Amino acid sequence: MHSLENTDDSSIFNTNKWVFFLVLCLATLFLLVVKKTFIEDQTAAFEVLESRGEMGVFHAINALQYFSIPLIYLFKFTIISFVIWVGSFMFGYKITYGQIWQVVVIAEAIFLIPEMLKIIWFLFIAMDPNLFEIRSFYPLSLMHLADPYEIDSRWFYPLKALNIFEIVYWFVLVEGVHHMAGKQKNVAYAIVFSSYVLFFLLWLGFYLLVYK
């Protein structure tokens, strides 16, 4: 196999992973606060709870969600990086776990886009949603091919998880693995699709089997 050393120091994959991680956490926090404050908290369900004086528990849950963002990301990135690292090891790609973790952190930024689109949708287009409609909505996902009021709730997560942004995420991972290894891209495709993508699809299948 011919080595294709990558000398592009301007690549986003060369960004300091901890700086990017901090920016990602802050951006996620900002979008979550906007979504909850200007969309979810304005629904009729929350107005009823507020009139009953029962909003305290929901504010506590929201606060917990805000503070748990870094922990959730750390857990997610650690698992995904390990899966891809094992895949790269099996294909003989010499990439360190730290390099893959950096790629995974940077690729995660893709998922900020659907959150922004969701906020725009409910702020300016579907301006009077209920809580069910908000939580069952995911831009450019298979969820749009079904009526959420008519399908079993077990399908909500898989149908939302299968979306355009997830597919773009796969190809960003490929680019990152290719960049870090500096070798032929077809092997990077093989690594990502036989490790992360396979793991992702198996996880969705497992979810459907155990959901009650």
Backbone as CSV, one residue per row, in Angstrom:
resi,resn,N_x,N_y,N_z,CA_x,CA_y,CA_z,C_x,C_y,C_z
1,MET,0.845,-1.189,0.000,0.000,0.000,0.000,0.885,1.245,0.000
2,HIS,0.595,2.188,-0.864,1.400,3.396,-0.963,0.984,4.398,0.102
3,SER,1.972,5.020,0.730,1.696,6.035,1.749,1.391,7.360,1.082
4,LEU,0.373,8.019,1.535,-0.013,9.330,1.004,0.056,10.343,2.143
5,GLU,1.234,10.713,2.539,1.411,11.561,3.713,0.648,12.876,3.564
6,ASN,-0.098,13.251,4.562,-0.909,14.458,4.541,-0.158,15.584,5.225
7,THR,0.122,16.637,4.491,0.884,17.759,5.040,0.036,19.010,5.189
8,ASP,-1.260,18.873,5.099,-2.159,20.020,5.184,-2.369,20.416,6.641
9,ASP,-1.546,21.348,7.131,-1.637,21.787,8.521,-2.863,22.653,8.773
10,SER,-3.528,23.117,7.702,-4.698,23.983,7.863,-5.986,23.193,8.054
11,SER,-5.913,21.873,7.981,-7.102,21.037,8.121,-7.748,21.236,9.482
12,ILE,-9.071,21.201,9.507,-9.793,21.340,10.769,-9.461,20.203,11.727
13,PHE,-9.010,19.077,11.185,-8.667,17.939,12.029,-7.380,18.165,12.822
14,ASN,-6.685,19.263,12.532,-5.494,19.617,13.304,-5.817,20.569,14.453
15,THR,-7.095,20.923,14.593,-7.520,21.800,15.681,-7.266,21.128,17.028
16,ASN,-6.882,21.923,18.008,-6.683,21.387,19.363,-7.985,20.751,19.849
17,LYS,-7.922,19.470,20.182,-9.155,18.743,20.496,-9.845,19.251,21.758
18,TRP,-9.082,19.725,22.743,-9.703,20.192,23.984,-10.342,21.567,23.815
19,VAL,-9.736,22.400,22.984,-10.352,23.693,22.661,-11.653,23.455,21.910
20,PHE,-11.608,22.531,20.935,-12.811,22.219,20.158,-13.874,21.597,21.051
21,PHE,-13.457,20.745,21.976,-14.397,20.113,22.904,-15.111,21.171,23.740
22,LEU,-14.367,22.163,24.228,-14.962,23.237,25.022,-15.953,24.048,24.198
23,VAL,-15.576,24.396,22.970,-16.472,25.158,22.087,-17.729,24.337,21.780
24,LEU,-17.555,23.050,21.546,-18.687,22.172,21.258,-19.657,22.113,22.435
25,CYS,-19.125,22.008,23.641,-19.965,21.968,24.840,-20.729,23.276,25.020
26,LEU,-20.056,24.392,24.801,-20.700,25.697,24.955,-21.778,25.909,23.893
27,ALA,-21.495,25.490,22.657,-22.479,25.625,21.580,-23.699,24.749,21.858
28,THR,-23.459,23.530,22.333,-24.559,22.623,22.666,-25.393,23.187,23.811
29,LEU,-24.730,23.738,24.818,-25.432,24.344,25.948,-26.293,25.507,25.482
30,PHE,-25.748,26.345,24.644,-26.486,27.505,24.135,-27.744,27.066,23.386
31,LEU,-27.599,26.100,22.483,-28.747,25.633,21.700,-29.784,24.962,22.589
32,LEU,-29.337,24.216,23.603,-30.266,23.550,24.509,-31.052,24.567,25.327
33,VAL,-30.381,25.606,25.810,-31.060,26.652,26.576,-32.084,27.374,25.703
34,VAL,-31.710,27.697,24.472,-32.636,28.374,23.555,-33.850,27.502,23.280
35,LYS,-33.618,26.218,23.014,-34.720,25.306,22.699,-35.687,25.175,23.874
36,LYS,-35.148,25.017,25.064,-36.006,24.840,26.230,-36.714,26.134,26.623
37,THR,-36.009,27.255,26.550,-36.568,28.540,26.984,-37.612,29.083,26.017
38,PHE,-37.301,29.039,24.725,-38.159,29.697,23.743,-39.118,28.766,23.006
39,ILE,-38.933,27.452,23.177,-39.820,26.517,22.477,-40.549,25.607,23.463
40,GLU,-39.806,24.756,24.173,-40.462,23.789,25.062,-41.221,24.460,26.199
41,ASP,-40.619,25.478,26.808,-41.267,26.132,27.948,-42.476,26.963,27.550
42,GLN,-42.691,27.158,26.250,-43.819,27.967,25.792,-45.026,27.122,25.394
43,THR,-44.906,25.802,25.528,-46.018,24.943,25.144,-47.114,24.972,26.197
44,ALA,-48.302,24.546,25.790,-49.449,24.539,26.691,-49.213,23.631,27.895
45,ALA,-48.496,22.511,27.687,-48.237,21.576,28.788,-47.446,22.250,29.899
46,PHE,-46.455,23.033,29.521,-45.645,23.704,30.524,-46.413,24.840,31.189
47,GLU,-47.312,25.459,30.444,-48.136,26.512,31.033,-49.055,25.943,32.115
48,VAL,-49.580,24.742,31.879,-50.424,24.086,32.884,-49.612,23.753,34.130
49,LEU,-48.412,23.218,33.931,-47.564,22.873,35.069,-47.173,24.116,35.863
50,GLU,-46.912,25.196,35.145,-46.546,26.436,35.809,-47.704,26.958,36.655
51,SER,-48.921,26.836,36.117,-50.093,27.306,36.864,-50.320,26.473,38.118
52,ARG,-49.857,25.226,38.105,-50.003,24.347,39.262,-48.827,24.473,40.231
53,GLY,-47.843,25.252,39.849,-46.679,25.405,40.693,-45.773,24.190,40.703
54,GLU,-45.768,23.429,39.594,-45.003,22.191,39.519,-43.789,22.306,38.589
55,MET,-43.343,23.522,38.316,-42.244,23.705,37.380,-40.876,23.479,38.011
56,GLY,-40.822,23.472,39.344,-39.533,23.341,40.022,-38.768,22.099,39.630
57,VAL,-39.479,20.976,39.554,-38.812,19.724,39.210,-38.275,19.739,37.786
58,PHE,-39.010,20.402,36.876,-38.544,20.473,35.495,-37.339,21.392,35.349
59,HIS,-37.302,22.460,36.142,-36.124,23.327,36.124,-34.908,22.579,36.651
60,ALA,-35.124,21.724,37.642,-34.027,20.924,38.195,-33.504,19.931,37.161
61,ILE,-34.440,19.309,36.417,-34.046,18.365,35.364,-33.283,19.085,34.262
62,ASN,-33.759,20.286,33.896,-33.066,21.073,32.877,-31.650,21.406,33.307
63,ALA,-31.504,21.816,34.578,-30.178,22.165,35.100,-29.249,20.959,35.046
64,LEU,-29.798,19.786,35.368,-29.000,18.558,35.315,-28.553,18.270,33.891
65,GLN,-29.444,18.499,32.935,-29.089,18.299,31.526,-27.971,19.239,31.106
66,TYR,-28.058,20.484,31.533,-27.034,21.465,31.170,-25.664,21.044,31.688
67,PHE,-25.605,20.667,32.951,-24.320,20.340,33.571,-23.761,18.989,33.116
68,SER,-24.648,18.128,32.577,-24.193,16.798,32.166,-23.649,16.757,30.747
69,ILE,-23.743,17.848,30.011,-23.293,17.871,28.617,-21.854,17.386,28.449
70,PRO,-20.876,17.917,29.207,-19.495,17.433,29.028,-19.345,15.948,29.331
71,LEU,-20.033,15.458,30.366,-19.927,14.044,30.734,-20.510,13.139,29.661
72,ILE,-21.659,13.549,29.125,-22.285,12.755,28.059,-21.388,12.710,26.831
73,TYR,-20.813,13.846,26.463,-19.907,13.895,25.321,-18.667,13.035,25.566
74,LEU,-18.085,13.136,26.749,-16.893,12.350,27.051,-17.174,10.855,26.925
75,PHE,-18.312,10.436,27.438,-18.681,9.025,27.352,-18.895,8.613,25.897
76,LYS,-19.640,9.415,25.157,-19.932,9.111,23.758,-18.651,9.039,22.926
77,PHE,-17.794,10.038,23.081,-16.564,10.089,22.287,-15.619,8.943,22.640
78,THR,-15.592,8.570,23.908,-14.716,7.480,24.345,-15.132,6.161,23.714
79,ILE,-16.447,5.887,23.703,-16.953,4.646,23.119,-16.723,4.607,21.609
80,ILE,-17.117,5.679,20.919,-16.978,5.708,19.459,-15.509,5.628,19.046
81,SER,-14.655,6.346,19.745,-13.226,6.331,19.421,-12.634,4.950,19.599
82,PHE,-13.057,4.257,20.654,-12.546,2.907,20.890,-12.973,1.964,19.765
83,VAL,-14.233,2.072,19.347,-14.741,1.209,18.274,-13.943,1.436,16.988
84,ILE,-13.708,2.699,16.628,-12.969,3.006,15.400,-11.496,2.643,15.548
85,TRP,-10.947,2.844,16.726,-9.545,2.485,16.969,-9.326,0.984,16.786
86,VAL,-10.255,0.184,17.303,-10.165,-1.267,17.102,-10.243,-1.589,15.613
87,GLY,-11.145,-0.901,14.898,-11.258,-1.114,13.459,-9.982,-0.757,12.723
88,SER,-9.356,0.358,13.091,-8.110,0.772,12.434,-6.984,-0.213,12.738
89,PHE,-6.971,-0.748,13.949,-5.961,-1.736,14.334,-6.118,-3.004,13.497
90,MET,-7.362,-3.420,13.270,-7.624,-4.633,12.493,-7.178,-4.483,11.037
91,PHE,-7.241,-3.249,10.514,-6.828,-3.009,9.134,-5.364,-2.589,9.023
92,GLY,-4.659,-2.562,10.136,-3.248,-2.224,10.111,-2.953,-0.746,9.966
93,TYR,-3.928,0.092,10.273,-3.733,1.545,10.213,-3.098,2.013,11.510
94,LYS,-1.989,2.685,11.420,-1.296,3.159,12.608,-1.818,4.531,13.019
95,ILE,-2.937,4.526,13.725,-3.532,5.759,14.242,-3.669,5.607,15.744
96,THR,-3.256,6.615,16.482,-3.357,6.523,17.930,-4.805,6.753,18.372
97,TYR,-5.097,6.281,19.570,-6.433,6.486,20.127,-6.720,7.982,20.254
98,GLY,-5.707,8.765,20.637,-5.873,10.212,20.771,-6.225,10.881,19.459
99,GLN,-5.629,10.431,18.370,-5.940,11.001,17.056,-7.383,10.705,16.653
100,ILE,-7.819,9.480,16.909,-9.198,9.130,16.576,-10.172,9.901,17.451
101,TRP,-9.847,10.067,18.722,-10.701,10.846,19.629,-10.848,12.267,19.115
102,GLN,-9.755,12.820,18.599,-9.796,14.176,18.043,-10.723,14.244,16.835
103,VAL,-10.656,13.251,15.962,-11.532,13.197,14.786,-12.989,13.113,15.208
104,VAL,-13.282,12.270,16.202,-14.647,12.080,16.667,-15.210,13.358,17.279
105,VAL,-14.402,14.067,18.045,-14.841,15.335,18.652,-15.210,16.343,17.573
106,ILE,-14.356,16.474,16.581,-14.585,17.458,15.518,-15.785,17.069,14.653
107,ALA,-15.931,15.780,14.372,-17.049,15.326,13.546,-18.386,15.570,14.224
108,GLU,-18.414,15.579,15.550,-19.653,15.762,16.301,-20.323,17.101,15.998
109,ALA,-19.545,18.082,15.557,-20.098,19.404,15.255,-21.199,19.338,14.202
110,ILE,-21.203,18.284,13.384,-22.250,18.097,12.369,-23.633,18.115,13.017
111,PHE,-23.731,17.554,14.218,-25.038,17.401,14.853,-25.557,18.692,15.509
112,LEU,-24.767,19.751,15.437,-25.284,21.054,15.870,-26.254,21.609,14.823
113,ILE,-26.056,21.214,13.563,-26.883,21.741,12.479,-28.355,21.354,12.639
114,PRO,-28.700,20.073,12.870,-30.126,19.755,13.037,-30.746,20.428,14.255
115,GLU,-29.962,20.666,15.302,-30.499,21.374,16.467,-30.851,22.815,16.111
116,MET,-29.986,23.442,15.316,-30.282,24.804,14.868,-31.507,24.834,13.962
117,LEU,-31.608,23.857,13.063,-32.760,23.787,12.167,-34.057,23.550,12.945
118,LYS,-33.983,22.736,13.979,-35.157,22.465,14.804,-35.628,23.740,15.501
119,ILE,-34.694,24.516,16.014,-35.042,25.776,16.675,-35.683,26.738,15.683
120,ILE,-35.076,26.857,14.503,-35.617,27.749,13.473,-37.018,27.301,13.060
121,TRP,-37.207,25.981,12.914,-38.501,25.450,12.487,-39.616,25.827,13.462
122,PHE,-39.370,25.620,14.747,-40.422,25.851,15.731,-40.548,27.316,16.162
123,LEU,-39.518,28.111,15.895,-39.616,29.537,16.220,-40.297,30.333,15.121
124,PHE,-40.087,29.907,13.863,-40.548,30.741,12.756,-41.530,30.065,11.794
125,ILE,-41.679,28.738,11.853,-42.553,28.052,10.907,-43.713,27.376,11.636
126,ALA,-43.426,26.340,12.388,-44.469,25.671,13.184,-44.463,26.291,14.572
127,MET,-45.123,27.410,14.709,-44.935,28.250,15.892,-45.836,27.908,17.082
128,ASP,-46.696,26.918,16.949,-47.559,26.566,18.083,-47.581,25.048,18.287
129,PRO,-46.397,24.457,18.534,-46.339,23.000,18.662,-46.687,22.548,20.075
130,ASN,-47.022,21.263,20.198,-47.120,20.712,21.542,-45.817,19.987,21.855
131,LEU,-45.680,19.551,23.091,-44.420,18.950,23.529,-44.113,17.664,22.767
132,PHE,-45.133,16.897,22.442,-44.944,15.651,21.691,-44.360,15.937,20.309
133,GLU,-44.886,16.946,19.635,-44.405,17.294,18.298,-42.959,17.768,18.330
134,ILE,-42.600,18.486,19.369,-41.223,18.976,19.500,-40.261,17.807,19.681
135,ARG,-40.614,16.892,20.555,-39.694,15.809,20.897,-39.655,14.689,19.861
136,SER,-40.643,14.636,19.000,-40.644,13.614,17.948,-40.086,14.143,16.628
137,PHE,-39.701,15.408,16.606,-39.220,16.041,15.378,-37.698,15.950,15.272
138,TYR,-37.210,15.562,14.085,-35.775,15.605,13.803,-35.622,15.906,12.319
139,PRO,-34.944,17.002,11.970,-34.845,17.418,10.567,-34.189,16.359,9.678
140,LEU,-34.746,16.179,8.491,-34.184,15.314,7.452,-33.920,13.889,7.950
141,SER,-34.863,13.367,8.719,-34.748,11.997,9.208,-35.883,11.140,8.660
142,LEU,-35.776,9.832,8.871,-36.834,8.917,8.434,-38.131,9.146,9.196
143,MET,-38.051,9.878,10.294,-39.247,10.170,11.075,-40.270,10.925,10.237
144,HIS,-39.806,11.665,9.229,-40.710,12.444,8.397,-41.523,11.576,7.441
145,LEU,-41.148,10.305,7.318,-41.878,9.397,6.431,-43.048,8.728,7.140
146,ALA,-43.181,8.995,8.434,-44.256,8.368,9.219,-44.989,9.427,10.029
147,ASP,-46.194,9.103,10.423,-46.971,9.972,11.299,-46.646,9.587,12.741
148,PRO,-45.993,10.464,13.501,-45.592,10.108,14.872,-46.765,9.743,15.773
149,TYR,-47.966,10.204,15.414,-49.144,9.885,16.220,-49.642,8.462,15.972
150,GLU,-49.183,7.848,14.885,-49.700,6.535,14.515,-48.702,5.391,14.693
151,ILE,-47.411,5.688,14.854,-46.421,4.625,14.975,-46.122,4.325,16.439
152,ASP,-45.645,3.115,16.680,-45.265,2.698,18.029,-44.080,3.530,18.501
153,SER,-44.079,3.906,19.763,-43.029,4.766,20.299,-41.648,4.130,20.237
154,ARG,-41.578,2.801,20.108,-40.288,2.127,20.034,-39.511,2.542,18.791
155,TRP,-40.228,3.023,17.757,-39.584,3.407,16.511,-39.098,4.851,16.508
156,PHE,-39.462,5.629,17.506,-39.103,7.042,17.504,-37.585,7.258,17.416
157,TYR,-36.856,6.646,18.330,-35.402,6.849,18.347,-34.724,6.341,17.073
158,PRO,-34.985,5.106,16.618,-34.332,4.647,15.385,-34.642,5.516,14.171
159,LEU,-35.905,5.926,14.025,-36.273,6.730,12.858,-35.640,8.124,12.912
160,LYS,-35.486,8.664,14.108,-34.803,9.954,14.233,-33.294,9.807,14.035
161,ALA,-32.748,8.678,14.504,-31.299,8.452,14.406,-30.838,8.247,12.964
162,LEU,-31.728,7.723,12.123,-31.396,7.516,10.712,-31.756,8.784,9.938
163,ASN,-30.772,9.651,9.779,-30.997,10.949,9.153,-29.804,11.353,8.301
164,ILE,-29.990,12.399,7.527,-28.941,12.875,6.609,-27.678,13.252,7.368
165,PHE,-27.816,13.851,8.534,-26.654,14.323,9.282,-25.825,13.161,9.813
166,GLU,-26.483,12.064,10.150,-25.760,10.866,10.579,-24.906,10.330,9.433
167,ILE,-25.464,10.328,8.236,-24.714,9.841,7.077,-23.532,10.767,6.769
168,VAL,-23.754,12.082,6.850,-22.655,13.033,6.662,-21.576,12.791,7.705
169,TYR,-21.990,12.497,8.926,-21.063,12.201,10.018,-20.150,11.032,9.660
170,TRP,-20.698,9.994,9.032,-19.883,8.846,8.629,-18.760,9.290,7.693
171,PHE,-19.089,10.153,6.740,-18.092,10.563,5.754,-17.068,11.541,6.348
172,VAL,-17.495,12.308,7.342,-16.533,13.170,8.040,-15.548,12.305,8.822
173,LEU,-16.040,11.247,9.433,-15.147,10.311,10.127,-14.141,9.702,9.150
174,VAL,-14.619,9.339,7.976,-13.723,8.786,6.953,-12.631,9.793,6.609
175,GLU,-13.023,11.052,6.389,-12.045,12.092,6.062,-11.027,12.263,7.192
176,GLY,-11.523,12.202,8.432,-10.635,12.369,9.573,-9.647,11.227,9.710
177,VAL,-10.127,10.008,9.571,-9.243,8.840,9.641,-8.221,8.889,8.515
178,HIS,-8.681,9.240,7.318,-7.783,9.374,6.170,-6.722,10.446,6.425
179,HIS,-7.132,11.569,6.986,-6.203,12.663,7.257,-5.140,12.254,8.275
180,MET,-5.578,11.600,9.352,-4.650,11.234,10.419,-3.654,10.163,9.968
181,ALA,-4.113,9.217,9.152,-3.249,8.124,8.712,-2.417,8.499,7.484
182,GLY,-2.974,9.379,6.637,-2.250,9.791,5.438,-2.051,8.673,4.435
183,LYS,-3.040,7.758,4.355,-2.926,6.660,3.397,-4.158,6.626,2.507
184,GLN,-4.328,5.548,1.764,-5.418,5.475,0.796,-6.781,5.552,1.474
185,LYS,-7.687,6.311,0.848,-8.985,6.574,1.460,-9.884,5.342,1.477
186,ASN,-9.705,4.423,0.536,-10.582,3.252,0.519,-10.448,2.430,1.802
187,VAL,-9.258,2.445,2.401,-9.078,1.735,3.663,-9.771,2.496,4.792
188,ALA,-9.748,3.820,4.732,-10.450,4.637,5.728,-11.948,4.360,5.673
189,TYR,-12.492,4.212,4.459,-13.908,3.837,4.313,-14.169,2.479,4.962
190,ALA,-13.297,1.537,4.695,-13.461,0.189,5.242,-13.429,0.212,6.767
191,ILE,-12.528,0.999,7.334,-12.411,1.082,8.798,-13.689,1.632,9.411
192,VAL,-14.146,2.773,8.914,-15.307,3.447,9.508,-16.582,2.634,9.316
193,PHE,-16.775,2.077,8.135,-18.028,1.369,7.857,-18.070,-0.019,8.501
194,SER,-16.906,-0.618,8.721,-16.899,-1.942,9.343,-16.796,-1.854,10.863
195,SER,-16.588,-0.655,11.390,-16.499,-0.489,12.843,-17.656,0.374,13.336
196,TYR,-17.557,1.682,13.178,-18.590,2.567,13.732,-19.964,2.346,13.090
197,VAL,-20.035,2.345,11.756,-21.338,2.241,11.092,-22.001,0.912,11.433
198,LEU,-21.233,-0.168,11.405,-21.775,-1.477,11.777,-22.252,-1.475,13.228
199,PHE,-21.442,-0.906,14.107,-21.797,-0.815,15.527,-23.076,0.003,15.709
200,PHE,-23.188,1.099,14.984,-24.362,1.972,15.062,-25.634,1.233,14.645
201,LEU,-25.571,0.514,13.528,-26.741,-0.219,13.041,-27.112,-1.370,13.979
202,LEU,-26.108,-2.051,14.513,-26.370,-3.118,15.477,-27.006,-2.562,16.746
203,TRP,-26.566,-1.370,17.163,-27.130,-0.729,18.346,-28.612,-0.418,18.133
204,LEU,-28.969,0.087,16.965,-30.375,0.375,16.671,-31.204,-0.906,16.695
205,GLY,-30.644,-1.985,16.135,-31.348,-3.259,16.167,-31.534,-3.769,17.586
206,PHE,-30.492,-3.629,18.398,-30.565,-4.047,19.804,-31.610,-3.226,20.552
207,TYR,-31.646,-1.924,20.272,-32.617,-1.033,20.915,-34.044,-1.493,20.625
208,LEU,-34.313,-1.831,19.385,-35.657,-2.281,19.005,-36.022,-3.602,19.682
209,LEU,-35.022,-4.455,19.884,-35.290,-5.748,20.515,-35.607,-5.637,22.000
210,VAL,-34.910,-4.720,22.686,-35.068,-4.646,24.149,-36.081,-3.591,24.581
211,TYR,-36.542,-2.741,23.654,-37.468,-1.680,24.021,-38.783,-2.267,24.549
212,LYS,-39.249,-1.688,25.650,-40.534,-2.123,26.229,-41.457,-0.924,26.402
